[in-house]
Amino acid sequence: MRPMRSFGGRGGGGLPGLETTASKLAVALVAGSVLFHLTKGGQGGLLLLFPDFVFTRFFLWQPLTYAFIEGSPLGIIFGAIIIWSIGGYLESIWGGKRLLLAGVGITALAGILTSVLALVVPNATTQMYFGGNVMTTALWVAYGLSIGRGETNFWGIPLSGNALAGIGAGFVVLSAVTAGWQTQVPDLLALGLVFAYVRGANPRRLMLHFQHWRLQRQLKDRSKHLRVVPKNQNRPDRDQYLN
């Protein structure tokens, strides 16, 4: 059985140092949010995700920059704490590169998919999105799923990692119910992406599956052009003279 881990309470392994990838992501969230709020009356507003404009006006940086922006003071503070603490644990077992893929990569991909959805389904998205909550939710759920059936501590309440992941997903679902699912499109997409990622899906594996599927299709297409050569009854079977 895995040792108990702490989330939102005492008894944890402590916060990681400022030299870690997790702490740098937390600092980037605070810095990006502050920069946005100081400049939102001008060019700073373009740091958010506007799904209708990403591909139509080529605002291609937005699926990345929106990941480091939160809209409220509490969102900034608690988002940084979650990224720093949870991200530090994930970095200790995954490494910095995989932490970036789970946090920034999934958030950016959710932003790209949201922008694609805006192109093909009118009125499926809202005008703009903050992405800090998308990244923190992705890391929260990844943390819970990585513990799985092991026990963790959520504000003094012992529960399994899977249950903790369910709580993180529950916040997104409740927000979708109360505010409308269009307001939570990147968050909902990120939930599916992080579940697949923790369960083993990654770009390399997906590429291998794609190459395997393409090879199978090529072999199947080639087999359609093959035909069985009928045996000529007037000619002797030369195989019987072999050897």
Disulfide bonds with the S-S distance in Angstrom:
none
